[in-house]
Amino acid sequence: MLAVEDLTVRYGALAAVSGVDLTIADGEVLALLGPSGCGKSTLLRAVAGLEPVAAGALRWDHTDLADVPVHKRGFGLVFQDGQLFPHRDVAGNVAFGLRMRGLPNRAERVTELLELVGLAGYERRKVTELSGGEAQRVALARALAPRPRLLLLDEPLSALDRALREQLAMDLAGLLRVAGATALVVTHDHDEAFTLADRVAVMRKGHIVQTGPPEEVWRHPADEDTARFLGCGLFLPATVTDGTATCELGSADLPWAPDGEVTLGLRPHALRLTENGIPGKLLRSVHRRDHVRLQVRLDGTDRVVDAVAAIAETPGDRVHLELDPDGLAVLRRDAGQRE
């Protein structure tokens, strides 16, 4: 198990990581999720031994890692660009992970890893001939080859196009489970984090602000800033009674929400078109990849809300909206902005 205890990393007077506590259990995949510049990659690099620690401790199974150099920590690293060796073929890149640990260069281990990542038969392929997704699979195979006790992945899919990133995220989630890997994945993409991870740690301004299973973090953000990062753009007071939440825009069945006074966070798909519901005037209709995003001004108010539809509507049309439970998050009534 990895234990991060009150860890601080400084760049001069700037605390890039401040007082972080975090654990990763054996066989667990933890996603470190946050916006650019929040300190998540710095934290990963500190775990790897690539950044000096100003305060706190890093422990593996209760053993302090402070004096353990990078190459002796037994950790595998996969970066955004893969960092493959262009002068080595695919097999040579994967085998390099074995040589770095002084392990036998066994062809069967290379073959096993390439089959695992879906690249069987690619041994002699030049890495310069690979697609972006194939290159990242080779980088993953290389990192897994020596059976690292912890796999560190720093934005491993962010350089890929959206469709490929989504497919590879699902493939990578399966690969990590099949390999039984213990992993820390750094990402700014919440879809990617929730696809890959058993637990998600949300980071902001050098601090961990929430940790929990993906569904819990998605449904119950710790505060409004976290909810905004997770896609909520509108916050409304609501009352939950027997699993039904009621606010000024109507009611929705939320059997997972606690009874009482709460704040609802609405993502764009929290409102959908219906034949009867809250009336309004359509201001704008924009095609997205798999839906149409709408902007609607509600009748009798200056409030403009986002909504979604399956097909485009004509600006100026009268529409009706209803709440969709899948687009709602529930915050405590007092969970406002926090540092």
N, C-alpha and C positions, 0 to 999 in steps of 0.2 A: 504494500500500500504506500502511496505517496502522500505525505503530509506537508502542507505549506502552512507555516505558523508565523503570523504577524509579520509577513514579509514586506520589506520596503526596498525599492530600487530607486536610486537618485541619479539624475544627470545634473551635476552642480547643485544649485539650490532647488531645482525642480524634482518633486517626488512623482516619478512616472507611475510607480506602483506604491500604494500606501497601506500598510497594516492589513495585508490580505491573509485570510485564513481559508484553506481549501483542502479537501481530501479527495483522493481517487482510489477506490477499492480495486482489488484484484479482479480483472476481467471486465471492468466498467469503462464505458466511453463517456467522458465528460466534455461538453462543448463550452468553451469560454466565448461568450457572445457579447458584442458591444460595438459601438460606432468607431470609426477610424480615429486614432489618437487617444483612445481611452486607456491604453497601457496593456492590452491583452497580449500582444506579441512580445512586449518587454517581459511580461511575466513568464511566457513560454520559454524565452531565451534564458531567463534566470534559472528556470527549472533544468534546462539543458546544460547550464554551466557556462553559457556564452555571455552573460552579463553579471557583473559583481553585485553582491547583495549588501545593501547598506545596513540593514537590521532584520532581525527575525531569523528563521531557520527553515531549511529544506531537509526532510527526512524520508528515507526509504526503509520501511519496516523497522522504524525507530533508530536507524543508523543515520547520523548526521552526514550530509553530503558536502559540507562546506569545503573540505580539503580534497574532495574527489574530483579529478580532472574530467573534462568532457568525455574523453575516449574510454574512461573506465566506469562511467555511470551505467552503462548497459542500456542506454536509451537510443531509440531510432528516431530520425528526423526526416520529415517530408516538407519541403517548402513550396511556395506558390509556383515557382517556375521549374520545379523538379530537379534542377541542377544535375542533369545527366552528363556523363563524360562523352563528348562527341567522337573521340577516337576509339571508343569501345563499342562493340555491338551490344544488343540487348542482353545476351547471356553474360557478357563481360561486365556490364553494369550491375546486374543482379549479384554475380559472384563477388564483386568488389565488397559488398556488404559482409560477406563471409571472411574475406581476407583481412578486412579492417579489425575483426575480432580475433584473428589468429585461428579461425576455424577451418576445417578441411574444405577445399574447394570441390564440393561434390556436385557433379552434373545432375544427379537425381534431385538435389534440393532446388537447383535452378529450375528444373522442369516442373517440380511440384509447385513452386511459387508462380510460375508463368501460367500454369493451369488454373491456379487459384484466382489470379487477376484477369482471367479470360484472354490470355495471349499465348495459348499453347501453339508451339511451332514457330514462334518468333525469335528463337535463340540467335540466329545469324543475321537478323534484320539490323540495319544501321539505324541508330536512334535519330539521325537526321531525316529519316524517311517516315517517322511516326507522326500521327496526328497528335494534337494537344492532349486529348483524352488518353491515347495509348501511352504517351510519354509519362503522364502522371501515374498510370498503372505500373509502368516499369519502376518509377521512383518508389512507389509503395512496395513493390516486390523486393526491391533492394533493401529498403528499411526493415522489412519483415524477415529477410533471409536469415539473419543470425538469432532469430527469436528474441527480440529485445523485451526487457521486462516492462518498458513503457514506450509507447509510440507517441511522438509529438508531431502534430500536423498543423502547420501555420498557413491558413488560408489556402488549402490545397487545391481548391476548385475555382478560385476567383478569376483566374486568367482564361477560363473557358467560356464559350458562349452559353446563353441561358439554358437552351434546350439540352445541350450536352452536360451542363452542370447539374441539372435536375436528374438526368439519367445516371450520371456517375455517382451522385450522392446516394441514390438508392442502391447502386451496385456496391459502393464503398461500405454502406451500412451492413450489407450482407457479408462482405469480406471480413470486416472487423469481428463479426460474431463468429463466423466459421473459424477464423484464426485464433479466437479466444483472446484477442488483444486487449490490453489495458491501454487506454489512449486519452490524450488531451488534444482536442481539436479547437483551434482558434478560428473564428469566423465572424463576419459582420452581418451575415445573411441568416435571418431567423428560420426560414424554411430549411436551409441546410442544417442548422443546429438541431432542429426538432426531428429531422430525418435521421441524423447520425447518432444522436446522443441518448444515453440512459438518463442522464441528468444534465441540466443546463445551469451555468453560472453567468448571470448578467453583470457586466462590468461597466462602470461609468466613472470617468475622472480619476482613474487609478484605484477605485474601490470596488469590491464585490457588493452589489446592492440586493441581489436575490439569487438563491440557489434552490433548485427543486426539479422534479420530473417535468419533462416538456409540457405535458398537458396542464399541470398546475401553474407553471409560469405563464403559459398562454392565457389561461382562464382567469388567473388571479395575479396580475402584475403588482409588484410591491408598492408602486406609487405612480403618479401621472406621467412623470418623465419616462419611466420604464414602459408604461402603456403606450406612450407616443412612439417610442422606438419600435414597439411591436405592432405599430400600425393604427393605433387609435387616434382619431382626430377630433372627436367630440365627446364631451363628458357631461352626463346628466344625473341629477339626483334621482334615486329610485327607491322603492320599497319592495322587498321580497317577502311574500307570504306563501307558505306551503309550496315553495319551488316556483312561484310565478312572480316575475319582476314587472313592476308597473312604473312607468315614467311618463313624461309629457307626450311622448311619441307613441304610446300604446303599451301593450303587455307582451311578454314572451315567456315561454316555459323554460326555466333554468333549474332543473332538478338538482344540479350540483352546487347551486348558490345557497349560502346560509340565509336564513330568515333575518329580517331587520332592515335598517336604513343603510343603503350602500350607494356607491357611485358606479354608474354604468359607463364603460368605455366603449365607444362605437367605432368599429373599423368600417371602411367604405362598404363592405358587403353586409353590414348590419341592417341596412335598409334595402328592400327590394320592391319592385313594382307589384301591385295587386289590384284587383278590381274595386275593392273597397278598403279604405284606410285613411291615413292622414293625407288630405288634399294639398296639392301644390302645383306650381308652374315649372315646367322643364326649361332650364336656362341653357344647358350645354349637354351634348352627347358625344363621347369620345371612345373610339374603338381601342380596346386593349387586346392582349394576346388571346384570351379565352372568354372575354366578356365585354360588355359596354359599360363604361363609367359615366354616371349621370350626375349633374348638379341641379338641385331642385330648390326653389324658394317656396317655403311653406306658406300657405294662406294665412293672412292676418298677422304676419310677422316679417321681420327682416332676416330671419334665420335662413341660411343657405346650407343644405346638407348634401353629402355624397350618398349615392345609391348605385346599385348595379342592376343590369338587365341582360337578358340573353340576346336581344336584338336592339338595334338602334331605334331611338324615338326621335321625333322632330322637335327641335327647340320651339318653345311657345305652346306646346301641347299641355293639356291638363292631365295630371297623373295622380295616382294614389300610392302611398307607401305603407309598408308594414315592417315590423321588426323581424329580423332573422336571427335566431339564437346563436347560430354558428359564427356570427360576426361580433358577438358581445363579449366583453371582459367585465369582471366584477372586482371593484376595489372597495376597501373599507372607506366609509364616508370621510374619515380624517386622513386618507392616504394621498396627500397633495404632493407638491414638488419637494424633493429632498436632494441634498448634496450627496 
